[in-house]
Amino acid sequence: MKAIEKIIELPIYLKDLEALSVDEKALFALASYAASESNSISRLYLFSTHKTTGDEIVDSAISLQIMVMLRYWSAKLFEFYETISDLAISKGTKNENVIRLAKESFDAFSGMKEQPGYEVARAIRHEATNHYSFKAAKKNLAHIPDNANCKFYLHEQDGNSWYPFGEEVMFVGRFNRAGASLNPREEKNQLLKEWLDWNLAATKWANKAYELIATSLVLDRLPDRTARQKLLWLDPELVGEVNGSKTPIFLRSEATE
């Protein structure tokens, strides 16, 4: 039995963008890219397995997968934010329309700099996601727990092997540095929740920024363009519910008995 999904499609073609300048096309493309990536990564994060099992080895693998997705999601949002902030001060463009749209998008984001979770997202992006820092690794060593996991977990398939010491130092150590003034475990768990909440808010911002840019540059110029609903008939394995099937932790090259 096939699964049915409803999609609203608005037909836009390259010829429809001919009136845009190169800079305007570039902004439209960048915003499209950032919003699509943010939405895709957030979906992958939600479909990662979050429930622990009580088995140290399995839980270590689960934690790594969740945190990789959370960090990558957060970092991509920061990349978009930094590009928009540069454009808002005319860095990289002199196009007044691009600068105006970047400023409007930036102003909508700026309030989130005051939200809990922003500083953690910023710190993790700089030192544990988009950049590998030897200097940060040395600093983080003083902030890892005494029971940090230094084991090797090896598998015949490289994709199933992992080495937790790096996670303990580069992520846990950096996270602990960010929350160095927090003592109870509950407070650090709250900091983690604030980081996730910030990611969710920043994803909404990315989509709103895209909506603002796409409307001004494209949709307002095509007032008669009609959207249409399309039904997609999909194999069930391509559709899932948040509480349903999860992204596996271990990979097999083929089914085994």
Secondary structure, DSSP 8 states (H G I E B T S, - for coil): --EEEEEEE----GGGGTTS-HHHHHHHHHHHHHHHHHHHHHHHHHTB-----S-HHHHHHHHHHHHHHHHHHHHHHHHHHHHHHHHHTTSS---HHHHHHHHHHHHHHHGGGGSTTHHHHHHHIIIIIS---HHHHHHHGGGS-TT-----B--SSGGG-B-HHHIIIIIIIHHHHHTTT--SHHHHHHHHHHHHHHHHHHHHHHHHHHHHHHHHHTGGG-TT---EEEEEEE-GGG---TTS--B-SS--SS---
